[in-house]
Amino acid sequence: MTQPQVKERKASTKPKLPRPKISCRACDHCQKYRSRCDGNPERPCTACNTKHISCTFLTPRRKRGPKPKNLTASNGAESHINPIISTNTSHYSNDISPNSSITRSYSTGSMYNMTRVEPSSFYYTSPNIAPIPSPISNTPQPNHIPAMLTSSSSPIANRTSQYHYSHDVQSINVFMEILQPHLGIISQQELFHRMTPQIQSVYFDFLLHCITCCIQVWISPQSQHDGTYPKFNRCIEEFYKLSPPTEYDQDYSRASQLLSIIQSQLLRRFETQQAQQSQ
């Protein structure tokens, strides 16, 4: 019985091309667009070099496993966070002082002719709550700049040309400790990296101002929550006086999200107070 002949495989003549080196961690740009990254914190990657952008590694790595449910300003997110804060309210409220703050001033320059919705009133007249604008979802395109808006005599330009925002570093630390893990507004690594004096932005500074207001409202005693209304009203007023970005700005959207969270917390407190008085 003859055995079947086994054909010998011919060796491939194609040269093996070296596989590109892939770093164990992708940069922020490659991670955002889910592309391969060959860079490291000491050397920028090819994609960032080609696009002439900075190659940064600020975004923290995500741990594998089931993702925690991210809390938002709606659907009762504050009810999950209140028990965590209630046990340490007196401790944090004694440490935070509204008078210890840092103030910066910015010159926003001329304004673009963009449509805005101006509120009829910025202040609480309980039970009426000041309206909160929704975060920016689309990228608005600026129209032409009229000559009247570029003039320094314009009342609109004077209103937004220079504005002061204050923030309390200790309040920000408390926010990052007890609220940030549940809200997911900004990572601690990005926050403290951008708080250096060399990296300044009017929208980021206003975000710090909203973070300070948020934690001060949150840890204020339930029986004395009326004193937090003026702080929130000032934030709303400053938000509407702030010149809107000419394109999508993440810090501007984060600030709007924080204002919605503060509003939800104050509404919850007002409803609780009304229920207690009706009993």
C-alpha positions in Angstrom: 0.0 0.0 0.0 1.5 3.3 -1.1 1.7 6.1 1.4 0.3 9.6 0.3 3.0 12.0 -0.7 3.2 15.1 1.4 3.8 18.3 -0.5 6.6 20.4 0.8 5.5 24.0 1.5 7.6 26.6 -0.3 9.2 29.2 1.9 7.7 32.6 1.5 9.9 35.0 -0.4 8.2 38.1 1.0 10.4 39.9 3.5 8.9 40.3 6.9 8.3 43.9 7.7 9.1 45.1 11.3 5.9 45.6 13.3 5.5 49.1 14.7 6.2 49.4 18.3 3.1 50.1 20.4 3.4 51.7 23.7 1.7 50.2 26.7 -0.2 53.4 27.2 -1.7 55.6 24.5 -1.5 59.4 24.7 -4.7 61.5 25.2 -5.1 62.1 21.5 -4.7 58.5 20.4 -6.9 57.3 23.3 -9.6 59.7 22.3 -9.7 58.5 18.6 -8.8 54.9 19.5 -5.7 54.8 17.3 -2.4 53.1 17.8 0.2 55.1 19.7 3.9 54.7 19.6 4.8 57.4 22.0 5.6 57.7 25.7 5.7 60.5 28.3 9.3 61.3 27.2 8.8 61.2 23.4 5.8 62.4 21.4 4.0 59.9 19.2 3.9 59.9 15.4 0.3 60.9 15.2 0.8 64.0 17.3 3.9 64.9 15.5 2.1 64.7 12.1 -0.8 66.8 13.3 1.5 69.3 15.1 -0.3 69.0 18.4 1.0 68.4 21.9 1.4 64.8 23.0 0.1 64.6 26.6 -0.6 61.7 29.0 -3.0 63.4 31.4 -6.0 61.1 31.1 -5.8 58.5 33.9 -5.9 54.8 32.8 -9.3 53.1 33.2 -9.4 50.0 35.3 -10.8 46.8 33.8 -14.0 45.4 35.2 -17.6 46.5 35.5 -17.9 50.3 35.0 -19.5 52.2 37.9 -22.7 54.0 37.1 -21.8 57.7 36.6 -24.1 60.1 38.5 -25.6 63.0 36.7 -27.5 66.1 37.8 -30.8 64.5 36.9 -32.7 61.3 38.1 -31.9 61.9 41.8 -28.1 61.7 41.6 -27.8 63.8 44.8 -29.7 61.2 46.8 -26.8 58.8 46.5 -24.2 61.3 47.5 -26.0 62.9 50.5 -25.4 60.0 52.9 -21.6 60.2 52.2 -21.5 63.9 53.0 -23.9 64.0 55.9 -21.5 62.2 58.3 -18.7 64.7 57.7 -20.6 67.9 57.2 -19.5 69.6 60.4 -15.9 68.7 59.9 -15.7 70.2 56.4 -17.9 73.2 57.0 -15.6 74.3 59.8 -12.5 73.9 57.7 -13.8 75.8 54.6 -13.8 79.6 54.9 -15.5 81.6 52.1 -13.2 84.5 52.9 -10.0 82.6 52.0 -10.1 82.8 48.2 -7.9 83.4 45.2 -9.1 86.0 42.6 -8.0 86.4 39.0 -9.0 88.9 36.4 -9.2 88.2 32.7 -9.6 90.3 29.6 -11.9 88.5 27.3 -11.5 90.9 24.4 -14.2 91.7 21.9 -17.4 89.7 21.7 -18.8 87.8 18.8 -22.4 88.5 17.7 -23.9 85.3 19.2 -27.4 84.6 20.3 -27.9 84.3 24.1 -30.9 83.8 26.3 -30.9 86.4 29.0 -32.7 85.5 32.3 -35.4 87.7 33.6 -34.0 87.4 37.1 -30.8 86.0 38.5 -32.0 85.7 42.1 -33.9 83.2 44.2 -37.5 84.3 45.1 -38.3 80.9 46.6 -40.0 78.7 45.4 -38.9 80.1 42.0 -35.5 78.8 41.0 -33.2 80.6 38.6 -33.0 78.9 35.2 -29.9 77.0 34.2 -28.8 76.8 30.6 -28.0 73.4 29.1 -24.4 72.6 28.4 -23.1 73.3 24.9 -23.6 70.3 22.6 -22.8 71.7 19.2 -20.0 73.8 17.9 -21.3 77.3 17.2 -19.6 79.2 14.4 -18.9 82.9 15.1 -20.5 85.5 12.8 -18.7 88.6 11.7 -17.6 91.0 14.4 -19.6 94.3 14.1 -17.6 97.4 14.5 -19.8 98.6 17.4 -18.9 95.6 19.5 -15.2 96.0 19.0 -15.4 99.5 20.4 -14.4 100.0 24.0 -17.5 102.3 24.5 -19.9 99.4 23.9 -21.9 98.6 27.1 -21.8 94.8 26.2 -18.0 94.9 25.8 -17.6 96.8 29.0 -19.7 94.3 30.8 -17.6 91.3 29.9 -14.2 92.9 29.2 -12.8 92.2 32.7 -14.4 90.0 35.3 -13.1 88.5 38.6 -13.6 84.9 39.6 -12.5 83.6 43.0 -11.9 80.1 44.2 -10.9 78.5 47.5 -8.2 75.9 47.2 -9.3 74.1 50.4 -12.9 73.8 49.0 -11.6 72.4 45.8 -9.6 69.7 47.7 -12.8 68.8 49.6 -14.8 68.6 46.4 -12.2 66.3 44.8 -12.3 64.1 47.9 -16.1 63.6 48.5 -17.9 64.7 45.3 -15.6 64.1 42.3 -15.6 60.3 42.6 -19.4 60.3 42.2 -19.9 63.2 39.7 -16.9 62.6 37.4 -16.5 66.3 36.5 -12.7 66.5 36.1 -9.9 64.2 37.1 -7.6 65.1 39.9 -4.5 64.8 37.8 -5.9 67.2 35.1 -7.2 69.7 37.7 -4.0 70.2 39.6 -1.9 70.1 36.4 -3.9 73.0 35.0 -4.0 75.0 38.2 -0.4 76.0 37.5 0.1 79.7 36.8 1.4 79.0 33.3 -1.9 77.4 32.2 -4.7 80.0 32.5 -8.1 80.1 31.0 -11.1 82.2 31.8 -13.5 79.2 31.5 -11.3 77.0 33.6 -11.1 79.7 36.3 -14.8 80.0 36.2 -15.1 76.2 36.6 -12.9 76.5 39.8 -15.3 79.2 41.0 -18.3 76.8 40.4 -16.5 74.0 42.1 -16.0 76.2 45.2 -19.7 77.2 45.2 -20.8 73.6 44.7 -19.0 72.2 47.7 -19.9 75.1 49.9 -23.6 74.6 49.1 -23.4 70.9 49.5 -21.8 70.8 53.0 -23.9 73.7 54.4 -26.2 72.6 57.3 -29.7 71.7 56.2 -31.2 74.2 58.6 -29.1 77.1 57.3 -29.4 76.4 53.6 -31.0 79.8 52.9 -27.6 81.4 53.2 -26.4 79.4 50.2 -28.9 81.0 47.8 -26.9 84.2 47.3 -23.7 82.2 46.4 -25.6 80.3 43.8 -27.3 83.4 42.4 -23.9 85.1 42.0 -22.7 82.1 40.1 -25.7 82.3 37.8 -25.2 86.0 37.2 -21.5 85.5 36.5 -22.3 82.7 34.1 -24.6 84.9 32.0 -22.1 87.7 32.0 -19.4 85.4 30.8 -18.7 85.7 27.1 -19.7 82.4 25.5 -16.9 80.4 23.7 -16.7 80.7 20.0 -16.4 76.9 19.8 -17.0 74.0 22.1 -15.2 74.4 25.4 -15.2 71.5 27.9 -14.6 73.7 30.9 -17.6 75.9 29.9 -19.8 72.8 29.6 -18.5 71.4 33.0 -19.4 74.7 34.7 -22.9 74.5 33.3 -23.2 70.9 34.5 -22.1 71.9 38.0 -24.6 74.8 38.1 -27.4 72.3 37.2 -26.2 70.0 40.1 -26.3 72.8 42.6 -29.8 73.8 41.4 -31.0 70.2 41.9 -29.5 70.1 45.4 -31.2 73.4 46.4 -34.5 72.3 44.9 -34.3 69.1 47.0 -33.6 71.0 50.1 -36.6 73.4 49.4 -38.9 70.4 48.9 -37.7 68.8 52.1 -38.3 72.1 54.0 -41.8 72.4 52.6 -42.6 68.8 53.5 -41.4 69.4 57.1 -43.5 72.6 57.5 -46.6 70.9 56.2 -46.4 68.1 58.8 
